[in-house]
């Protein structure tokens, strides 16, 4: 048998295989159990020693040559198949990337985090309480008797239920009940410094009022506390929140049933592009005063309701709308948009999930 001619013929057939399936068929035909080269290898056992010495190396060389040709052709066909697949699946990097839906942090949540960050530097803890309150915590303990106008139906959302003590059940109208609960939790025996952020409810709705909104209230109880501590705390807080040092406050006498004396706090502002920008002295040309929050020294009756001896302990409290702070800082003009759930509005005013407030540092401590 002409082994060399057989090798050349086999290699030519292998080189002409145009697919992996065709190549596998040739491999089986040559090297399979019933293949032609496998049959030649089986004949070695019946040859004489001289014939085996002469034909054995030629048969093995034929087998090695065909195996090498098969492996080379298989690699070439696999590479060609990969190249064709890559060409078909290639990505045009010049095309714009598809839009990936993503959420955002609501401005109210962002401002809540900013407030917690600032007041943490001032040594305040964050206190929370129930949104469904009873009349004693929401009104009576805060020096609002039964006849007080704030108890009227047009201000408060009442439930038909009553507590076991006969108190009204309602949606809290402010976060001040949290102050009462925090004071009573101390037993009236230690200083207290808290903020109470959260949702509150009142029957009112227009461009600057909604039935549900957010407040943050602050409370400091200690010995020797006076209005100077209150003014310093508010100035320090507002300078850190609005990130500017030219915050000027004006305190005006006012009335709140839970503080005495009570003061309304105005802040200087300037008009810029149709919006109010907080900063500067309100008496300067081009500036004005804007009411921002209410505050005062904690009323003796409220201290007593919280378990403190008003002859030994004093305190101050303040409250401000979180939504209003967000509107002033980030240039929003309609409070109702906060609760519409418009994804376009949220996309514009919302914050990235990793946009963590970094306002802490250098704020100082309460004297």
DRENVOKOL-285899 format. One record per residue (C-alpha): x, y, z; residue in three letters. Coordinates in pm, whole numbers, padded with zeros to 5 digits, always signed. Layout:
BEGIN
XYZALA...
end
This chain:
BEGIN
+00000+00000+00000UNK+00122+00350-00084UNK+00101+00513+00262UNK+00232+00847+00139UNK-00039+00871-00127UNK-00299+00782+00138UNK-00169+01061+00362UNK-00178+01322+00085UNK-00531+01216-00009UNK-00650+01233+00352UNK-00494+01574+00412UNK-00653+01707+00094UNK-00996+01583+00206UNK-00946+01734+00551UNK-00838+02069+00405UNK-01152+02072+00190UNK-01388+02022+00489UNK-01605+02333+00509UNK-01772+02271+00845UNK-01705+02113+01180UNK-01965+01845+01107UNK-01794+01751+00780UNK-01459+01742+00958UNK-01598+01515+01231UNK-01726+01277+00963UNK-01374+01257+00813UNK-01221+01196+01158UNK-01456+00904+01215UNK-01381+00770+00864UNK-01007+00772+00926UNK-00955+00730+01301UNK-01285+00590+01429UNK-01320+00230+01542UNK-01412+00129+01188UNK-01189+00387+01021UNK-00945+00307+00744UNK-00633+00402+00940UNK-00760+00219+01250UNK-00800-00089+01029UNK-00437-00059+00917UNK-00321-00043+01279UNK-00508-00365+01350UNK-00314-00545+01076UNK+00016-00496+01258UNK-00055-00790+01487UNK-00073-01039+01194UNK+00248-00922+01020UNK+00581-01094+01037UNK+00850-00920+01237UNK+01028-00801+00924UNK+00706-00673+00764UNK+00599-00506+01092UNK+00938-00334+01115UNK+00897-00205+00761UNK+00526-00106+00758UNK+00471-00016+01126UNK+00649+00324+01121UNK+00471+00419+00797UNK+00127+00338+00936UNK+00200+00535+01257UNK+00333+00828+01051UNK+00013+00820+00846UNK-00194+00824+01164UNK+00005+01116+01313UNK-00015+01316+00989UNK-00393+01275+00964UNK-00439+01360+01336UNK-00233+01677+01296UNK-00427+01779+00986UNK-00757+01721+01165UNK-00652+01929+01468UNK-00525+02214+01249UNK-00841+02222+01037UNK-01065+02208+01346UNK-00884+02507+01498UNK-00922+02701+01172UNK-01295+02623+01144UNK-01359+02717+01511UNK-01176+03046+01467UNK-01376+03121+01154UNK-01700+03046+01340UNK-01594+03274+01628UNK-01503+03552+01386UNK-01841+03524+01217UNK-02021+03533+01553UNK-01824+03837+01671UNK-01899+04015+01346UNK-02269+03943+01383UNK-02286+04041+01751UNK-02062+04346+01748UNK-02175+04662+01930UNK-02162+05001+01766UNK-01995+05209+02037UNK-02091+05530+01859UNK-02459+05471+01941UNK-02594+05630+02261UNK-02632+05393+02553UNK-02989+05287+02631UNK-03160+05474+02914UNK-03150+05277+03237UNK-03442+05353+03470UNK-03319+05479+03807UNK-03483+05617+04116UNK-03390+05926+04313UNK-03397+06049+04670UNK-03687+06286+04735UNK-03580+06641+04832UNK-03766+06608+05163UNK-03570+06293+05250UNK-03247+06468+05151UNK-03324+06770+05369UNK-03416+06540+05659UNK-03073+06380+05630UNK-02906+06722+05612UNK-03087+06836+05927UNK-02990+06521+06116UNK-02628+06570+06005UNK-02614+06931+06123UNK-02785+06878+06456UNK-02576+06568+06527UNK-02275+06801+06524UNK-02458+07022+06772UNK-02510+06730+07005UNK-02878+06666+06929UNK-03033+06320+06916UNK-03317+06234+06676UNK-03646+06143+06847UNK-03957+05998+06685UNK-04315+05939+06792UNK-04649+05810+06661UNK-04832+05998+06386UNK-05168+05893+06533UNK-05178+06081+06862UNK-05413+06147+07149UNK-05543+06485+07250UNK-05342+06499+07571UNK-05000+06470+07403UNK-05097+06679+07099UNK-05277+06961+07282UNK-05329+06949+07659UNK-04969+06877+07760UNK-04861+07159+07529UNK-05072+07412+07721UNK-05363+07410+07478UNK-05688+07380+07673UNK-06015+07245+07535UNK-06122+07588+07407UNK-05803+07660+07212UNK-05867+07738+06839UNK-05606+07484+06724UNK-05840+07208+06836UNK-06108+07315+06590UNK-06219+07062+06328UNK-06100+07277+06037UNK-05738+07240+06157UNK-05725+06885+06282UNK-05811+06544+06139UNK-05998+06358+06413UNK-06087+05988+06436UNK-06419+05871+06571UNK-06242+05660+06835UNK-06148+05765+07187UNK-05864+05647+07409UNK-05929+05447+07725UNK-05893+05776+07916UNK-06156+05942+07696UNK-05903+06148+07496UNK-05960+06232+07130UNK-05764+06029+06872UNK-05622+06235+06585UNK-05349+06276+06329UNK-05083+06485+06496UNK-05084+06849+06388UNK-04717+06907+06478UNK-04419+06706+06604UNK-04431+06873+06947UNK-04595+06564+07106UNK-04260+06394+07054UNK-04108+06655+07287UNK-04355+06564+07560UNK-04283+06193+07519UNK-03906+06254+07520UNK-03926+06468+07836UNK-04137+06216+08022UNK-03899+05935+07919UNK-03616+06105+08115UNK-03820+06126+08433UNK-03745+06498+08452UNK-03400+06438+08598UNK-03151+06505+08319UNK-03073+06754+08041UNK-03228+06689+07701UNK-03129+06789+07352UNK-03337+06645+07063UNK-03480+06717+06722UNK-03809+06558+06617UNK-03853+06540+06238UNK-04158+06379+06081UNK-04490+06401+05901UNK-04774+06613+06037UNK-05133+06668+05921UNK-05363+06969+05899UNK-05676+07041+05699UNK-05529+07299+05461UNK-05428+07298+05094UNK-05287+07561+04856UNK-04957+07644+04684UNK-04777+07671+05020UNK-04987+07433+05233UNK-05079+07067+05199UNK-05287+06838+05424UNK-04973+06639+05499UNK-04635+06805+05533UNK-04309+06768+05725UNK-04177+06947+06029UNK-03867+06936+06242UNK-03881+07061+06597UNK-03593+07112+06834UNK-03592+07099+07214UNK-03319+07177+07464UNK-03376+07134+07838UNK-03111+07222+08093UNK-03021+07455+08378UNK-02952+07819+08298UNK-03087+07800+07941UNK-03189+08139+07795UNK-03284+08307+07466UNK-02919+08366+07377UNK-02869+07991+07348UNK-03174+07972+07122UNK-03055+08249+06890UNK-02704+08103+06863UNK-02841+07756+06786UNK-03072+07886+06513UNK-02801+08102+06353UNK-02553+07815+06356UNK-02807+07572+06214UNK-02921+07803+05932UNK-02565+07899+05833UNK-02476+07531+05804UNK-02796+07438+05621UNK-02786+07717+05360UNK-02405+07691+05344UNK-02339+08063+05377UNK-02213+08287+05658UNK-02423+08598+05589UNK-02741+08463+05752UNK-02903+08744+05954UNK-03194+08671+06189UNK-03456+08903+06332UNK-03654+08789+06637UNK-04004+08930+06681UNK-04228+08882+06986UNK-04513+08642+06917UNK-04743+08398+07092UNK-04740+08021+07104UNK-04922+07840+07386UNK-04627+07609+07453UNK-04353+07876+07482UNK-04315+08191+07691UNK-04168+08420+07579UNK-04234+08327+07216UNK-04053+08468+06914UNK-04106+08451+06539UNK-03775+08424+06355UNK-03732+08620+06032UNK-03438+08573+05799UNK-03293+08823+05552UNK-03323+08744+05184UNK-03268+08890+04838UNK-03465+08838+04516UNK-03266+08664+04245UNK-03420+08555+03917UNK-03771+08557+04059UNK-03688+08349+04365UNK-03595+08433+04721UNK-03234+08361+04813UNK-03172+08345+05185UNK-02885+08563+05306UNK-02795+08920+05391UNK-02951+09181+05615UNK-03319+09233+05544UNK-03281+09607+05605UNK-03023+09648+05327UNK-03132+09784+04986UNK-03271+09508+04763UNK-03329+09280+05061UNK-03625+09195+05281UNK-03733+08993+05582UNK-03909+08659+05554UNK-04073+08467+05837UNK-03905+08128+05863UNK-03982+07956+06192UNK-04135+07987+06536UNK-03954+07942+06865UNK-03934+08044+07228UNK-03860+07941+07584UNK-04053+07632+07694UNK-04361+07728+07894UNK-04358+07634+08262UNK-04678+07434+08219UNK-04518+07230+07937UNK-04209+07161+08150UNK-04433+07041+08431UNK-04635+06821+08193UNK-04307+06669+08076UNK-04206+06584+08433UNK-03954+06865+08490UNK-03946+07107+08781UNK-03988+07450+08611UNK-03811+07621+08905UNK-03495+07419+08835UNK-03502+07348+08460UNK-03538+07579+08163UNK-03548+07512+07794UNK-03609+07643+07447UNK-03792+07495+07150UNK-03829+07576+06782UNK-04015+07438+06483UNK-03976+07478+06108UNK-04131+07319+05801UNK-03891+07079+05628UNK-04071+07126+05297UNK-04030+07505+05328UNK-03658+07466+05392UNK-03629+07247+05081UNK-03819+07502+04872UNK-03592+07786+04983UNK-03264+07599+04942UNK-03335+07425+04613UNK-03552+07683+04436UNK-03897+07522+04430UNK-04211+07735+04417UNK-04508+07502+04472UNK-04539+07276+04773UNK-04802+07059+04605UNK-04544+06929+04357UNK-04370+06755+04648UNK-04656+06505+04667UNK-04764+06472+04301UNK-04523+06186+04228UNK-04431+06333+03887UNK-04119+06143+03774UNK-04007+06442+03567UNK-04011+06664+03876UNK-03833+06397+04079UNK-03575+06354+03804UNK-03502+06726+03812UNK-03507+06793+04187UNK-03424+06447+04321UNK-03085+06340+04453UNK-02869+06042+04364UNK-02875+05756+04611UNK-02508+05808+04695UNK-02539+06186+04729UNK-02493+06170+05106UNK-02509+06504+05293UNK-02162+06630+05387UNK-02261+06937+05585UNK-02113+06819+05915UNK-01782+06942+06044UNK-01699+07274+06202UNK-02059+07349+06309UNK-01969+07376+06674UNK-02141+07273+06996UNK-02415+07420+07206UNK-02277+07629+07490UNK
end
